[in-house]
């Protein structure tokens, strides 16, 4: 323990040199201020005023002087230098009275007093008429006369004016502007006049003024002033006589006695009014508003007066007045609360100091050491000696034997006390011994002989006890002290206390106190038990608590004066130890209040933590104790005022509020539980109480029985409150959602929409209080995917949204601060829930690509907390154990560039393959789905608006027998199997029999074809016929449009073989510019020319060269048209493929419910005649009678 203390002291002295330098700097600053005042005082006492000739050289204009006088009404520290320069440059000899009036009318704050003193000193050194006029003007504030002009002025403004004027007068006297100190005697005599006691407002104002004067002018009252020698020298030079000090001190004490009597009378009046109000409440049950308001006014007046009187007593170094115990008044109000306040006094007095019986027993029920330890070991033989000697005096003939025994015990006690150092006990025991010897002389001789025999026996017993004592003292005390930190229960510490009593000696007590004092600063939980040990020992060993308290107090003063901002743990340990001792009533309340006052005087930095820890330890105890409740209430009020005035950081503000409300909890009514309709209560009971694995079928049946038109919205609201239930049962809510989707598809879709909306709302708000809720929603979304209710595209879009939302915006630092790693935890939660299903096919490639982006997002956060880093390691080990973990953003960017180039090349090859296929077979369509080559760049790791453009994976062909080709990926071709409706092959056989599926996001489900109603079929046929007939009627009335050409073409152009050509006329009619096939490699082109003779139109064939401009321009136009048609065709086909892919994906969300013993084999549907993929299924269907089927997760 000693070594630990040396280390602590060494760490504390590490910054000692720097602190000493700061203290020296502060002392030098104070010294400079006092020296400045002394210099200014000497200058003001012996001013060297300029002559009239010098003043004539200054500016004497009315305009300039008026401007300067106006500025004198607004004196402050910022304008001091400029104003003094102007005063030096003007001649105010004719405007002294105006300048004095301006200064007297100025509204000065406490921070402006020194500036006003400097300005007044300058005017005093220049104009001899200034000081007398200023004194008269300032005294008018205190002696306004009987004009009555200011009788209607605001009293608060007048009080503030008096306070600032009194401070100014004192400072002017200190610097020598005012030489007559008799004015203060007049002012104080006026303020302490008993005539003002009749006016309560005037009394309150005078008390504040007197307290201010007592604090600032302690030298006038002869009160001790702590400071340097130069400060004492400065105050000695003020020439205040002893008679003046005596007069002022007498006036203050007389007034204090008068206001104390006034306070006592008000207290009695308040108590009497409370008693009368209690009678009225008992008689009528309520209190009228007049009596209640009168009581409130009297109570507020009493509280205000008590605070002011206490402040004056503190300024005069006197004890504040103590009110009788019945001073605990009750705040009486009107209305319903009044009926319960009739017995408020009793309820307040009966309010328990301790929260429970165990706490009370711990602090108050201490073990009696006399029952466990012999008295000789405790040094308490003296009381027994005195008692026995008194009995011997009363019965001299019967007490000789007892006297002899007591003598031996006394001798033993003397030796023990010599060892323990209790000199007073030794002296008193010797006196008892002398008395007993006198009694023995009075006894008879036979009694003496018997006494001698008894004495010999007792001597032998004493020797035996000494040997035992020496043996116990010879035991190792270090072993006992080493067990001290392990005493973390009441029984253990009590047992150790008893054992220490057998080792009681002066040196051992010192070692014990040192061990208790050196409790580790990080083991604050030991303080209550150490304090209990001290309190137990204090009943027999008075030096233990006194020495420990002295050490703690010295340490507190040392740490407070050192102003060290490094030893916060040591300070907290020290103050919490004092607080625990206070609850055991070992530390006096005055010590605790002194420590608290020291912290409140300099309410900054560590002092805030120290004060809050002290209040947390014993503030509630002191506030509930009758003898300290008023003083603690005042301290708490000061604490809250300081908190409101000072601009504390959020941590300190929270500490102060917690400490305040821990000591003085706010008066609140009991929380009113929300009243819900029975139907809502039943829904909540089903979802939050009854729901578990065994009851999910029952819950599903009950939910289906509900009136959905009435409670669907509330049911959706309850489904979204997954964060209020058990985290391990979120998958059951997802299972219910999947089960209800068969009967209420809109509800199931609304659940998914609400979950996605909640996730986005959490990203937009980024509220710390919503983190548990956001994690629950991420788990819920993952479970919805596990139960086939959402597609993988929703999962990946959400993942990308989490890592890119809010970036590259002005609110980036608010939505996703650099040090905030909560989004990483969201991604981890979602992938831990459903990420293990993305292990094949396109979803595997999507996850691989996302994990690269995710790694770059992780690296952008810098150093991660250990818990998140461990979760990331577990996530990658589970999903992608062989994936590379990049260590820098440059490596991730390079990997992303390679990934983009790879995807771009794959997309280019696929596009060229599609174009080649379209050129060879423009009218046919392959069964394979084309992959879009238009991909947005993801080099920056984010995509616009959080949208993720993913590759469209392969899907089942429409005919059920097509094959799938994947460009740019080394994937095997997929085997396809046709399943019949009646197939009852086990799922495991299906998994083993087929090849690995490239897309595991589809579940092939056998569904029994529902029978058709003949009535519905006939109705449908009738409606179809009506629609077809209506369409045919409309087509009859339509005119067939002809192809729009550049000019009218004769009909004979389209006859015969000319059908193969449709011409455009550009000066002449040109055909399709087809090569003459018969001519083979002929360099001419056959065209038809339209010729008109008279009213007849004819076409003639002719051949023109291939290299003429007409042929070339026409071929270019035809090629452009062909290319445009092919592009349109390709885009249409890609759009159709995309729609089919999305439909297949949405189809996986639709629940197909089998009957009998039908099975589910993965994601998607497997219809009759369609191809199915074998793979590892995520879930299975189970049928339950009466409730349909629901999903259960496959473990």
C-alpha positions, 0 to 999 in steps of 0.5 A, spaced: 500 500 500 505 504 501 508 503 495 502 504 491 501 511 495 508 513 493 507 511 485 500 516 486 504 521 489 510 521 484 505 521 478 501 527 482 508 531 482 510 529 475 506 536 473 508 539 480 513 544 476 508 546 471 503 548 477 508 551 481 509 556 475 502 557 474 501 559 481 507 564 481 504 567 475 497 568 479 501 571 485 505 576 480 498 578 477 495 579 484 501 583 486 501 587 480 494 589 481 495 591 488 501 595 486 497 598 481 492 600 486 497 603 491 501 607 485 494 610 483 492 611 491 499 615 492 497 619 485 490 621 487 492 623 494 497 628 491 495 630 485 499 634 480 493 638 477 495 642 471 494 650 471 489 654 467 494 655 462 495 648 460 487 647 460 486 653 455 490 649 450 485 643 450 479 643 446 473 647 450 468 647 445 461 645 447 460 640 442 466 636 443 465 636 451 457 634 450 459 628 446 464 626 451 459 627 457 454 623 453 460 617 453 461 618 460 454 615 461 456 608 458 462 607 461 465 600 460 471 596 460 472 596 452 471 603 451 475 605 457 482 607 453 478 611 448 474 615 453 480 616 457 484 619 451 478 623 449 478 626 457 485 628 456 484 632 450 478 636 452 477 641 457 472 640 462 473 645 467 466 648 466 462 642 465 465 638 471 458 638 474 455 635 468 460 630 468 459 628 475 451 627 473 453 623 467 457 618 472 452 618 477 447 616 472 451 611 469 448 604 469 455 600 471 455 593 472 460 589 476 465 588 471 465 596 469 467 598 476 474 598 475 474 602 468 469 607 472 475 608 477 480 609 472 476 615 469 474 618 476 481 618 478 483 621 471 478 627 472 480 627 480 487 628 478 485 634 473 479 638 476 479 639 484 472 640 484 470 633 481 471 629 487 466 633 492 461 633 487 462 626 485 461 624 493 455 628 493 452 625 487 453 618 489 451 619 496 444 621 493 443 614 491 443 612 498 439 619 501 435 621 496 431 626 500 424 627 501 422 629 494 418 623 492 420 623 485 423 616 485 417 613 489 414 610 483 421 607 480 422 600 480 425 597 486 429 592 483 433 597 479 434 602 485 437 596 489 442 594 483 443 602 483 445 602 490 449 595 490 453 598 484 454 605 487 456 602 494 462 598 490 464 604 486 465 608 493 469 602 496 474 602 490 474 610 490 476 610 497 481 604 496 485 608 490 484 615 494 479 619 490 475 619 496 479 620 503 473 621 508 471 614 510 466 617 514 461 617 509 461 609 509 459 610 517 453 614 515 451 609 509 452 603 514 448 606 519 442 608 514 442 601 512 442 598 519 437 602 521 431 598 525 426 603 521 427 599 515 425 593 518 418 595 517 418 594 510 420 587 508 422 589 501 427 595 504 430 589 509 431 584 503 435 590 499 439 592 505 441 585 507 444 584 500 448 591 500 450 589 507 453 582 505 456 585 499 460 591 503 462 585 508 465 581 503 468 587 499 470 591 505 472 586 510 478 591 512 472 596 515 470 591 520 476 588 522 475 581 519 481 577 517 484 578 510 487 572 507 493 574 502 500 576 501 504 581 505 503 587 500 496 586 500 496 587 508 500 593 507 495 596 502 490 595 507 494 598 513 495 604 509 487 606 509 488 609 515 481 606 518 481 607 526 479 602 531 473 606 533 471 606 526 471 599 525 468 598 532 462 602 530 461 599 524 462 592 527 457 594 532 452 596 527 453 590 523 452 585 529 446 589 532 442 589 525 444 581 524 441 580 531 435 584 529 434 581 522 435 574 526 429 576 530 425 578 524 426 571 521 424 568 527 418 571 528 416 570 520 418 563 522 413 562 527 408 566 523 409 561 517 408 555 522 402 558 525 399 559 518 401 552 516 397 550 523 391 554 521 391 551 514 391 544 516 385 545 521 381 548 515 383 542 511 381 537 516 374 541 517 373 543 510 377 539 505 380 544 501 383 551 502 380 557 499 385 561 494 386 567 498 389 563 504 393 559 499 396 565 496 397 569 502 401 562 505 405 562 498 407 569 499 409 569 506 413 562 505 417 566 499 418 572 503 421 567 509 425 563 504 428 570 501 429 573 508 433 566 510 437 566 504 439 573 505 441 572 513 445 566 511 449 570 506 450 576 511 452 571 516 457 567 512 460 574 510 461 576 517 464 569 519 458 567 523 454 561 524 447 562 520 441 562 524 438 555 526 431 554 526 427 550 531 426 543 528 418 544 526 421 549 521 419 544 516 414 547 513 409 544 508 407 548 501 400 548 501 396 549 495 389 549 492 385 544 488 385 536 489 393 536 492 390 540 498 387 534 501 393 530 501 397 536 504 394 536 511 399 531 514 404 534 509 408 535 515 408 528 518 409 525 511 416 529 510 418 528 517 417 520 516 420 520 510 426 515 510 433 517 510 435 510 507 431 507 501 430 500 503 431 496 510 438 493 507 441 499 506 439 502 513 442 496 516 448 496 513 449 504 515 446 503 522 446 496 525 454 496 526 457 490 530 458 490 538 466 489 538 465 488 546 461 482 545 466 479 541 473 481 543 475 481 551 475 488 554 482 488 555 484 488 548 479 494 547 482 498 552 476 499 556 477 497 563 476 504 566 469 504 566 469 497 569 474 499 575 470 505 576 463 501 577 466 496 581 470 501 586 463 505 587 460 498 589 466 497 594 464 503 597 457 502 598 458 495 600 465 494 603 464 488 607 462 484 600 466 487 595 473 486 597 474 480 593 471 484 587 476 489 589 482 485 588 479 482 582 478 489 579 485 491 581 488 485 577 484 487 571 486 495 572 493 493 572 492 489 566 489 495 563 494 499 565 499 495 561 495 494 555 493 502 555 501 503 556 502 499 549 496 503 546 498 509 548 492 511 552 495 516 557 488 519 560 485 512 561 492 510 564 491 516 569 484 514 571 485 507 572 491 509 577 486 513 581 481 508 581 487 503 583 488 508 589 481 508 591 481 501 591 487 500 596 484 505 601 477 500 601 482 494 602 485 497 608 478 498 611 476 490 610 477 485 615 484 481 616 480 474 613 478 478 607 485 480 606 488 473 606 482 471 601 484 477 597 491 475 597 489 468 594 485 471 589 490 476 587 495 470 586 490 467 581 488 473 577 496 474 577 496 467 573 490 469 569 493 476 567 500 472 565 496 467 561 492 473 557 499 477 556 502 470 553 495 470 548 496 477 547 503 477 545 502 470 541 496 474 537 500 480 536 506 476 533 501 474 527 503 477 521 499 483 520 500 483 513 496 477 511 490 481 514 491 487 510 492 483 504 485 480 505 482 487 506 481 488 498 477 482 498 472 484 503 466 486 499 461 483 503 458 486 510 460 479 513 467 479 511 468 486 513 465 485 520 469 478 521 476 482 519 474 488 524 474 483 529 480 479 527 484 486 527 482 487 535 486 482 537 492 485 533 490 492 537 496 496 538 498 503 536 503 501 531 498 497 528 492 502 528 497 506 524 498 501 519 491 500 518 489 507 517 494 507 512 492 501 508 485 504 508 487 511 506 491 508 500 485 504 497 486 503 490 483 509 486 479 504 481 476 500 486 471 505 489 466 499 491 471 498 497 469 504 500 463 503 503 466 497 507 472 500 509 467 506 512 463 500 515 470 498 518 472 505 521 465 506 524 465 499 527 472 501 530 470 508 532 466 505 538 473 503 541 478 506 538 477 514 537 484 515 534 482 511 527 477 515 524 480 522 527 487 520 523 483 518 517 479 524 516 485 528 517 489 525 512 483 525 507 481 532 508 489 534 507 489 530 501 482 534 499 486 541 500 492 539 497 488 536 490 484 542 490 489 547 491 494 544 486 489 545 480 491 539 477 487 536 471 490 529 471 488 526 478 481 526 477 480 518 479 484 520 485 480 526 487 473 522 486 476 516 490 478 522 496 471 525 496 467 519 495 470 516 501 469 522 505 461 521 503 461 514 505 464 516 512 459 522 512 453 516 511 456 513 517 456 519 521 464 519 522 465 525 517 461 531 520 456 535 516 461 541 516 466 538 513 462 535 507 459 542 506 466 545 506 468 541 501 462 542 497 463 550 498 470 549 495 468 546 489 462 551 488 466 557 489 470 554 483 465 550 479 470 548 473 473 542 470 474 537 475 471 541 481 464 539 477 466 532 477 468 532 485 461 536 487 457 531 483 460 525 486 460 528 493 452 529 492 451 522 489 454 519 495 451 523 501 447 528 498 440 525 499 442 523 506 444 530 508 438 532 504 433 528 508 436 529 515 432 534 519 438 537 521 442 539 515 436 539 510 435 546 509 443 547 508 443 542 503 437 545 499 440 551 499 447 548 496 443 544 491 439 551 489 446 554 488 448 548 484 443 549 479 444 556 479 451 555 477 449 550 472 444 555 468 449 561 468 455 557 466 456 554 459 457 547 461 459 541 456 453 536 455 457 531 460 458 536 466 450 538 465 448 531 465 452 530 471 449 536 475 442 534 473 443 527 475 446 529 482 441 534 483 435 530 482 438 524 486 438 528 492 432 532 491 427 528 486 422 532 482 415 531 485 411 527 479 405 524 479 405 516 478 405 514 471 398 513 468 398 507 464 395 507 457 388 505 456 387 500 450 381 497 447 380 490 449 382 488 441 388 491 441 390 488 448 389 481 445 393 483 439 399 485 443 398 479 448 398 474 442 405 477 439 409 480 445 407 474 450 404 468 447 408 468 441 414 462 441 416 456 437 410 452 440 405 457 439 406 460 433 400 455 429 395 458 435 397 465 434 397 465 426 390 462 427 387 467 432 390 473 427 386 470 422 380 470 426 381 477 427 376 483 424 381 485 419 377 491 416 378 494 423 385 492 426 389 491 420 392 498 421 394 496 428 396 489 427 401 492 422 403 497 427 405 492 432 409 488 427 413 494 426 415 494 434 419 488 433 424 492 437 420 492 443 419 484 443 425 479 444 430 479 439 430 472 439 423 472 437 424 476 431 424 470 426 417 468 429 414 475 427 417 474 420 414 467 419 407 470 421 408 475 416 409 469 411 403 465 413 399 471 413 401 473 406 397 467 403 390 470 406 392 478 406 397 479 401 396 487 401 398 486 409 404 482 407 407 487 402 405 493 407 410 490 412 416 490 407 414 497 405 414 499 412 421 496 414 424 499 408 421 506 410 424 505 417 431 503 415 431 509 411 428 514 416 433 511 421 439 513 416 436 520 415 435 521 423 441 518 425 438 518 432 442 515 438 436 513 441 433 509 435 439 504 435 436 498 438 430 499 434 434 500 427 438 493 429 431 490 430 429 492 423 435 490 420 434 483 423 427 483 421 428 484 414 433 479 414 428 474 417 423 476 411 428 474 406 429 467 410 422 466 409 422 467 402 418 474 403 423 479 399 428 478 394 435 478 394 435 485 390 431 488 396 437 486 400 443 488 396 439 495 395 438 496 402 446 494 403 448 499 398 443 504 401 446 503 408 453 505 406 452 510 401 446 514 404 448 521 405 455 521 402 457 527 398 452 532 401 452 537 405 449 533 411 454 528 411 458 529 417 451 529 421 448 523 417 454 519 418 460 522 422 467 519 421 467 516 428 460 513 427 461 505 426 453 504 427 452 503 420 457 497 420 453 494 425 447 494 421 450 491 415 453 486 420 446 484 423 443 483 416 449 479 413 449 475 419 441 474 418 441 472 411 448 472 408 450 465 408 444 464 403 448 468 398 453 462 396 452 460 389 450 463 383 449 471 381 447 472 388 454 470 390 457 474 385 453 480 388 455 479 395 463 478 393 462 485 389 458 488 395 464 486 400 469 489 396 465 496 397 464 494 404 471 494 406 472 500 403 467 503 407 470 500 413 477 503 411 474 510 411 472 510 418 479 509 421 480 505 427 474 501 429 472 499 436 474 492 438 467 489 439 466 491 431 472 489 429 471 482 432 464 482 429 467 483 422 472 478 423 466 473 425 462 475 419 468 474 414 470 468 417 463 465 416 461 468 409 467 469 405 473 465 409 478 466 403 476 473 401 482 478 402 481 483 407 484 490 404 489 494 409 488 501 405 483 504 401 488 504 395 488 497 395 480 497 395 480 502 389 485 498 385 480 492 386 474 496 384 478 498 378 479 491 376 472 489 378 469 494 373 474 492 367 472 485 368 465 487 368 465 492 362 469 487 358 464 481 360 458 486 358 462 488 351 463 481 349 455 479 351 453 485 347 457 483 341 455 476 341 447 479 342 449 483 335 452 477 332 446 473 334 441 478 331 444 479 325 444 472 323 437 471 326 433 477 326 427 474 326 428 469 332 429 469 339 434 465 343 431 462 350 437 465 353 436 472 357 441 477 355 445 481 360 444 488 359 451 492 358 449 499 360 452 499 367 453 505 371 460 506 374 461 504 381 469 506 381 467 511 387 464 506 391 457 509 391 451 510 386 447 515 385 441 516 390 443 509 393 440 505 387 444 499 385 444 497 378 446 489 379 447 484 374 440 480 372 442 473 373 440 467 369 433 465 369 428 459 367 427 459 360 419 460 358 419 453 354 422 450 360 428 446 356 432 452 354 440 453 357 443 458 360 450 461 358 454 466 362 459 470 359 465 472 363 464 467 368 467 461 369 460 457 371 458 450 369 452 449 365 446 448 369 442 441 369 434 442 368 429 437 371 422 436 369 417 435 375 411 432 375 405 434 380 405 427 383 412 427 385 413 425 392 421 425 392 424 427 398 427 434 398 434 431 400 434 426 394 432 432 389 438 436 392 443 430 391 440 428 384 441 435 381 447 439 380 448 445 384 444 451 382 447 457 379 441 461 382 439 459 389 434 465 390 428 461 387 423 456 390 420 451 386 413 449 389 408 444 387 401 446 387 395 443 386 391 446 380 385 449 383 378 446 380 374 452 375 367 454 377 363 452 370 359 458 372 365 463 372 368 460 365 361 461 362 361 468 364 368 469 362 366 466 355 361 471 354 365 477 356 370 475 352 365 475 346 363 481 347 369 484 347 371 481 341 365 483 337 366 490 340 373 490 337 371 488 330 365 493 330 370 498 331 375 496 326 370 496 320 369 503 321 376 504 321 380 506 314 386 502 313 392 507 312 397 507 306 404 507 307 407 514 307 412 516 301 415 522 298 410 521 293 404 517 290 406 511 287 402 507 281 399 501 283 402 497 278 409 498 281 407 493 287 404 488 282 408 482 280 415 481 282 415 489 284 413 487 291 420 486 293 421 493 292 418 499 295 421 506 292 423 513 295 423 518 290 429 523 290 428 526 283 427 519 281 424 513 284 429 508 286 428 501 289 431 497 294 438 498 291 438 490 291 444 487 287 442 484 280 443 477 283 443 474 276 448 479 274 452 476 279 458 481 280 455 486 276 457 493 277 450 496 276 444 496 280 437 495 277 432 501 279 425 502 276 423 509 274 416 512 274 415 516 267 409 520 265 406 521 258 400 525 258 395 522 263 398 515 264 404 513 268 409 507 267 415 504 270 421 502 266 427 498 268 434 501 268 441 499 270 445 505 273 452 504 276 454 502 283 458 508 285 454 513 283 452 518 288 444 516 288 446 509 289 451 510 295 446 515 299 440 510 298 445 505 301 447 509 307 440 511 309 438 504 308 443 501 312 442 507 318 434 504 318 436 497 318 441 499 324 436 503 328 431 497 327 436 492 330 437 497 336 430 497 337 429 490 337 434 489 341 432 494 347 425 491 346 428 484 347 432 486 353 426 489 356 422 483 355 427 479 359 428 484 364 420 484 366 420 476 366 426 476 370 423 481 375 416 477 375 420 471 376 423 474 382 416 477 385 414 470 384 418 468 389 415 472 394 408 469 392 407 464 397 404 457 394 401 453 399 402 445 398 396 440 400 398 434 403 405 432 403 408 436 398 415 439 398 418 445 397 425 445 393 428 452 393 426 459 391 421 460 385 416 456 383 416 449 379 410 448 375 408 442 370 412 442 364 417 448 367 424 446 369 427 446 376 433 447 379 436 443 385 439 446 390 440 447 398 433 450 400 432 455 405 426 453 408 420 448 408 413 448 408 409 445 413 401 444 413 397 444 419 390 443 420 385 449 421 391 454 420 394 453 413 401 453 412 407 457 415 414 458 414 419 455 419 426 456 418 431 451 417 437 450 422 
